[in-house]
Amino acid sequence: MSRVGNSPIKLPDGVNVTAEGTRLVAKGIKGELVMALPSVVDVSVGDGVVTVSPREKTIHGRSIWGTVRANINNMVLGVSTGFTRNLEINGVGYRAAMQGNKLQLSLGFSHPVEMDIPAGLSVKVENNTKIEITGSDKQLLGQFASEIRAKRPPEPFKGKGVKYAEEHIVRKEGKKK
């Protein structure tokens, strides 16, 4: 039995969830999210509570049960409160700036790196070194943040690069004579 899948999802005020066949739609003050439901789980919505149960008692049905419940919970949290991810840029000459709907990064390459901001996300840059990404879709937000970090991951000697704000970089000692 799935401990995550067993717990029901309580819907906060202002959030409406409807299950339409193989689709689940969550609407709230932060927007609307749609998810395709797998055929091995049943989702029931009623009295401000969403419950997920496996339709089949197969290995796949039981394994996907908790994952679907967690994804639905992330949708409900996203359309009600939203998600935020913070990144920091460390290094001499490394900076970020907004150019319309593009994020422009100067990361020590011969050219600036420009990234299109996906629909549904908003990006703010503070002091040219702090990037704040907000949105209602947790998966899209995490994917975009990891793509930014992948442009110049932090290196272990001086800590230069793009890192998550809560990330701790294990520093290495340099060469010894």
ABEGO torsion letter per residue (X at the ends): XBAAAABBBBBBBGBBBBBBEABBBBBBAAEBBBBBBBAABBBBBBGGBBBBBBABABAAAAAAAAAAAAAAAAAAAAAAAEBBBBBBBBEBGBBBBBBEABBBBBAGBABBBBBBBBBGBBBBBBGGABBBBBEABAAAAAAAAAAAAAABBBBAAAGBEBBBAABBBBBBBBBBX
